[in-house]
Amino acid sequence: MKQLNMRVMELFDLKGKIAAITGGGGDLCGTMADALGEIGVKVAILDANLENAKKREKVIIDAGGEAKAFCCNVLEEEQLKKSFEEIRGLWGVPELLINGAGGNNPLGSTTKEFLETEDSNRDGVIGFLDLDFAGVSKVFDLNFLGTFLATKIFSRGMIENQKGVVVNIASMSGFTPLTKVMAYSAAKAAVANFTRWLAVHFSRIGIRVNAIAPGFFMTEQLRFLHIDQKTGEYTPRARKVIAHTPMGRYGDPEDLIGVLIWLLSGASKFVTGVVVPVDGGFSSYSI
């Protein structure tokens, strides 16, 4: 039994691997970076906000890991290329890529779930026809094209070495579009589709491509939107989320670590083209 346990644990061993994480200065991907650093992965933290990336770098190094922060906008191809070359010069070619850069913008969202006839005469009501093209484009580009561009740049090294793993961060809104957040939902659906397409395209050259689809996680951004800043109570939308989540709570960033390590490691060596929900049952529940 001891020998079996050793063999099983080796399947999950990522020590010495090199990982690049876009959006690595944020709540979810920052927690992923911490976890990977803790188990011996060399972590390149790419983020448009260098200050946040450096904070995460310090946390990992202080804990005894190896990490390096890079200021990188995933919509700027030259910045991605520069980051890739700097990582290669520092540690070697990254064989693990986590595409986590993303987010929403109010300019890509409506203010109501349902458009009513009388809404056209109300000030402050944003329906589908009022959506700002530039705002929608900004959200879609960041979430989808940022994933596409980062993968295009970083997969070159994987193709050269005939090995690698890409993990994209999709969303439950890519399965069933969430109300209001039109651009975000469309972009995350594109990420899920791209994940499956690329998994097939790369399947003969030793590169696996999968995605994680988080449900509702209480990040700082979501806390501002789902917690009443005066009372500290859940907003009406937050209560809907909890009511539709069978496990009855928001996710914690650490809830993503197990599936991340599984998808990055040899434990999932015959798994490609899947989008794994981590949502407390949100996607399974209906009434």
VENVEN-V79319 format. One record per backbone hydrogen bond with DSSP energy under -0.5 kcal/mol. CO is the residue of the C=O (numbers start at 1). NH is the residue of the N-H. Records with the same first field share a line. If there is no record, write none. Layout:
CO = NH  NH
This chain:
1 = 5
2 = 6
3 = 7
4 = 8
5 = 9
6 = 10
7 = 11
8 = 11  12
9 = 12
10 = 13
11 = 266  267
14 = 17
17 = 19  42
18 = 95  96
19 = 44
20 = 98
21 = 24  46
22 = 100
23 = 26
26 = 30
27 = 31
28 = 32
29 = 33
30 = 34
31 = 35
32 = 36
33 = 37
34 = 38
35 = 39
36 = 41
37 = 40
40 = 16
41 = 43  66
42 = 19  44
43 = 45  68
44 = 21  46
45 = 47  70
46 = 23  24
47 = 72
48 = 50
49 = 53
50 = 54
51 = 55
52 = 56
53 = 57
54 = 58
55 = 59
56 = 60
57 = 61
58 = 62
59 = 63
60 = 65
61 = 64
66 = 43
68 = 45
70 = 47  72
72 = 74
73 = 76
75 = 77
76 = 80
77 = 81
78 = 82
79 = 83
80 = 84
81 = 85
82 = 86
83 = 87
84 = 88
85 = 89
86 = 90
87 = 91  92
95 = 165
96 = 20
97 = 99  167
98 = 22  100
99 = 169
105 = 108
106 = 109
107 = 132
108 = 183
114 = 116
116 = 119
117 = 120
118 = 121
119 = 122
122 = 125
124 = 126
125 = 127
126 = 111  112
127 = 130  131
128 = 131
132 = 136
133 = 137
134 = 138
135 = 139
136 = 140
137 = 141
138 = 142
139 = 143
140 = 144  145
141 = 146
144 = 148
145 = 149
146 = 150
147 = 151
148 = 152
149 = 153
150 = 154
151 = 155
153 = 156
154 = 158
155 = 159
156 = 160
157 = 161
158 = 162  163
164 = 208
165 = 97
166 = 168  210
167 = 99
168 = 170  212
171 = 174
172 = 175  176
179 = 181
180 = 110  182
181 = 185
182 = 186
183 = 187
184 = 188
185 = 189
186 = 190
187 = 191
188 = 192
189 = 193
190 = 194
191 = 195
192 = 196
193 = 197
194 = 198
195 = 199
196 = 200
197 = 201
198 = 202
200 = 203
202 = 205  207
206 = 164
208 = 166
209 = 273
210 = 168
211 = 276
212 = 170  214
213 = 278
214 = 172
215 = 217
216 = 251
217 = 219
219 = 223
220 = 224
221 = 225
222 = 226
223 = 227
226 = 235
228 = 232
233 = 228
235 = 239
236 = 240
237 = 241
238 = 242
239 = 243
240 = 244
242 = 245
244 = 246
245 = 248
251 = 218
252 = 255
253 = 256
254 = 257
256 = 260
257 = 261
258 = 262
259 = 263
260 = 264
261 = 265
265 = 268
266 = 269
268 = 271
270 = 272
274 = 211  276
275 = 277
276 = 213
278 = 215
279 = 282
280 = 247
281 = 284  285
282 = 285
